[in-house]
Amino acid sequence: MTADWFYMSEGWFQRGKRVGPITEQDLLLRIDQGKIQPETLLQSHKTRDRWVPMSTVGPAMARWLESHPSEEKRLS
């Protein structure tokens, strides 16, 4: 995967803040750290420059499930 990614983080007063561009390695690291959750919105050219929940991006979601196995039950 070689794309620049953006994600929405929670800002002041529940307003989303666009973060990026970050590399795919940074994206995976933030997924592992729990900074990016399945409901976090992501954007890149791979999503056709649309904001989509991380849970709809197959490789990102697979990485999240791999690094957060106890959270799989919460999503079911």
C-alpha positions, 0 to 999 in steps of 0.5 A, a space after each residue: 500500500 502506497 498512498 497518502 492518508 488523511 483521517 479525522 481526529 476529534 477536536 475541540 467541542 466535538 469538531 473533527 480535525 483533518 490530520 495528514 497526509 500520513 504514510 501507510 506505515 504511519 496509518 498502521 502504527 496509529 491503528 496499532 496504538 488505538 488512535 484510529 478506530 473502526 469508526 474513524 473516517 479515512 481518506 486517500 486516493 484509494 477511497 476515491 478521495 471520499 471520507 469512509 469509515 476505517 471499518 470499510 477499508 479491508 487491510 486497515 480493518 484486518 490490521 485493527 483486528 490483529 492488534 486488538 483481538 479483544 475488541 472483535 466481540 464489541 463489533 459483532 
